[in-house]
Amino acid sequence: MAENEPIAPVSVDRSPESQYDNEFRDIKLTGSSRFFTIVGWIIFIAFFPLTMISSLSVLKEYERAIIFRQGRIVSKRAQGPGFVFTLPWVDSKKQIDLRTHVIDVPSQEILTKDSVNANVNAVVFYRIFNPYLSVINVANPHSSTTLLAQSTLRSVLGSKTMFQILTDREKLGDELSSILDEATDPWGIKVESVEMKDISIPYDMKRAMAAEAEATREAKAKAIMANGEWEASKNLREAATILEDAPGALQLRFLQTLNLVAGEKNHTYIFPLPIDLLYDLFKKVN
């Protein structure tokens, strides 16, 4: 290979159909293993009608099987779907379901970064993409994934504030999914998504958060009202300047107000009295 020749990246197919075909491995039979294998074939042939029924099994489209011969795995390549043959009293098989599984993570009590107690539960969606790894590397993949999801949920949410947990649910779900997927990869498990289902906080904290939100809304409302009054006072000042320059406009505005009052059915009587007349009267009295 030339020194400057680029090396093509190696991609791993994590689909259920891949089954790691390039990792096929046959068992190496010892003397005793050969003996028991021959005995198994002899028993199979001697009792052929009966052993045929117990040796053949059918796997569904979503099922795979890992075959053990005398306790050792025959191949890293999972068998199925369809007919699977096992020698009687020599072989055993472990069936794996490749469908997506759902874990309802129990409610976890956490202490957030800003010292707020909360109970959070989530839902985890995962599937097995490598049956061989799920059988060899972990005793119970489903239980192990459940416990790992609980501890990861507590550790990740414990490093966040309550505001981040309430507002960034989608982002936190992606972060949890990435952490779980990386941790369960050696087990042959692919974590597809994590969704936080419910977040419960104490009643006192709910009241405090509600009071804080109400105070914020009131502050915004007062700011809006003050801005409106400022705009109204500016408009009134401009209107007063216009009326001062045109005295007839004030009289027209007064008559318009009388028209609005007279249009309603009420018992209010208005007698217009010029201000100048009252000014002259008060002047004489003084």
N, C-alpha and C positions, 0 to 999 in steps of 0.2 A: 504494500500500500504506500502510495506517495505521501510525503510529509504534508503537503498542502491540500491533500484530498479531503474534502469535508466528510464528516461521519454523520450518517443519517440517524436522526433520533429514533429511539425504539419506543413504540407506543404499546400499551397493554390494553387488550380488549377485555372490558369488564362485563360484557354481556353474558347472559346465562348460556348462550349457544357456544361460546368459545371453549369453555371447559379446560383451558390450558392444554391444548392438543400437543404442544411441543414439549410437554413435561411427562411423556409416557414412560412408565417404568415397570418392568416385569420383576416379579419376586425371584430371588435366588433360592432355589430349593436345596435344603440339606438332605442328608441321607434319611433321617426320620421323616422329613417333610415329603420326600418322594414316596416313602413307604405308605404313609397315610393317604396320600393322593391316589396311589394305585389301589389301595383298599377301598377308597371312596368310589372309584370308577367300577371296581368289581361289584360293590354293593348296588351301584346304580344299574349295572347291566343285569345282575341277578334278579333284582326286583323291579325290572323296567316299568311295568304298568303303574306301579305305586309310586316309585321314585320320580317318574316323569311328572306326576301331578304336583309333588312337593318341591321339585327342583325348578320348575318354570313359574315365573311371576310376571305380571304385566304392570308396567309403570305408565302413568298418565303423562300427558304432554308437559305438565309443569313439575314433574318429579324426576329425580335422578337418584342413582344408587352407587354407593362405594362398596366394593366387594372385598371381604377379608377372607383369606385362605390360611387356615391354621393361625389366626390372629394377626396376620400380616396383610397389608394392603396389596392387592393384585396390581392395581394401576392407579396413577394419579388422575387418569381420565375417568370421569363418572360414566356409569352405564345408564342407558335409557334415552328417550322413552321407547316403549315397546316391550318385547319379551326379554327377560333377563334370566340367565341360566346359572344355577349354583349347584355345586356337588353336595349331596346329602352328607351330613355329619362332618363335613370338612370346611365348607364355605359358609359364611354368614354375610348379611348385607345390612347397610345403614341407609335408609331412605331420607332424602333431603327434599324439602318443598322450596321451589324457586319463586313462588309468588310473593308479592309485597305483603309484609306483616306490619301490623299496627300495634304500637305500645302506648297505652294510656298511663303516662308517668304520674304516680300518686302526688298529691299536694306536698310540696316541699317548703318548709319554713326557712326563710332566708333573712339575712340582715344586710341591707343595701349599704352602699358606700357612704351615704349620708345618714346612717344609723336609723333606718326605718324598717320595722318588722313587716314582713309580707309573706303570704302563702301563694305559691305559684305552682300550677300544674300545666303539663304540656302533652303533646301527642307527637310520637316519633314514627316515621314511615321508613322502613328498610327492607332489603331483600338480600338473599344469598347469591353471590355471583360466582363463587368458587366452592363447590361442595367438598372438595378434598381438604382445603384449608379449614373449612368450618367443622370438619370431623376430627382432624389431626391436632389443630392448634388450640381448641377451646372445648371444654367438656359440654357446656350447654350454651350455645350461641344466643338463644333468645333471652335466657335469664341474665347472662353476662351483659348483653346490650342494654337491658332494662336497668341494671344497677349502674352501669357506666353513664347512662343518660341521666339518672338521678344525681349522681355526684357532679357531673359536668354542668347540669342546670344550676346547682347551688353555687359552684365556684365561679361561673361566668356572671350570673346575675348579682352575686355578692360584690363584684368589682364595678357595678354600675349604680348610678343614682336612681331614685324612684322616678324622677322626671324622664330619664332615658328609657327606663323599662316601660313606662306608660306610652311614650311617644314613638319609640323606635322598635316596635315589636318585630316588624319584618326584617330589619337589619340584625337584630339579636337572634332571630330564627336562623338566618343564613350563617351567622357566626357559630352557633351551636351545631348546626348541620355539618359545617366544615371540620370542626374539632372532632365530632363523633365519627365522621367518615374516615378521618386520618387514623384515629385510634382503633377502629374496627377493621381496617384494611387487612392486617395480618390474619384475621379470622375469616376472610373471604366474604365480608359483609359490606354492602354498599348502603349508606344512610342517604336516603333521597331527600328528605325534608324534615324540619322540626317546626311545629307550630305551637305557640303558647296559647293555651285554651282559656285560662282564667287567672286573674290576679286579684287576690283579696288582701285588703289592708284593714287595720283596726278602725273601729268606729270613730274614736277620737281623732285619728289622723284624717279620716274622711271629712269630719267637721272642720278641722283646721285647713285642709285643702279647699273646701268649699268657701270658708271665710276669706281665704286668700284670693280665690278667684272672684268672689263678690267685691272685695275691696279694689281689685284691679279694674273690674267693670265700672265701679262707681267713679274711680279716678279718671277713667277714659270719658265717662259721661260728663263729669264736671269740666274736663278740658274742652269737650265739644261745646258745652253750653257757654263757657267763657269765650270761646272763639266766635260763637254765634252772636253773643252780646256785643263783642268788639266790632263785628261786621255791621250789626244793627246800629250801634252808636255812630259809626262812621257814615252810614247812609243817612241817618237823621241829621247829622251835622251838615251834610251836603244839601239835604232838603231845606233845612232852616236858612241856609245861605241863599238858596234860590227864592224862597218865599220873602226873604228880606229885600231882595232886589225887585220883586214884583208884588206889591201889596194886593193887587186884584186877585192874584192866585190864592191868597189866604182866604178871601171872601168866597171864592169858588169852592175851595176845599170845605169851608164851613157849610155851604149850601148842600154839598154832596153828602156830608154827614147827616144833615137834617133829613135828606131824602132816604137815607138808609134807616134812620130811626122811625120815620113815618111809615115805612113799608111794613113794619111789624105790627101785629095786633096787640097793643098795650095801652096803658093809661098814663103814659108819660107825656107831659107838656113842656115844651121848651120855648122860652121867650128870649130871643136874641137881644142882647144889651151891649151896645158899643163900649169898649173899654175906655175910649177917650172921654165919654160922658162921665163915667165914674171917676176918672182921674180929675176932671174939672170940679166935680162935686166935692171930692175929698180935699181938694186944694182950697176951696172956699171955706169949708168947715174948719180947716186948720188955721 
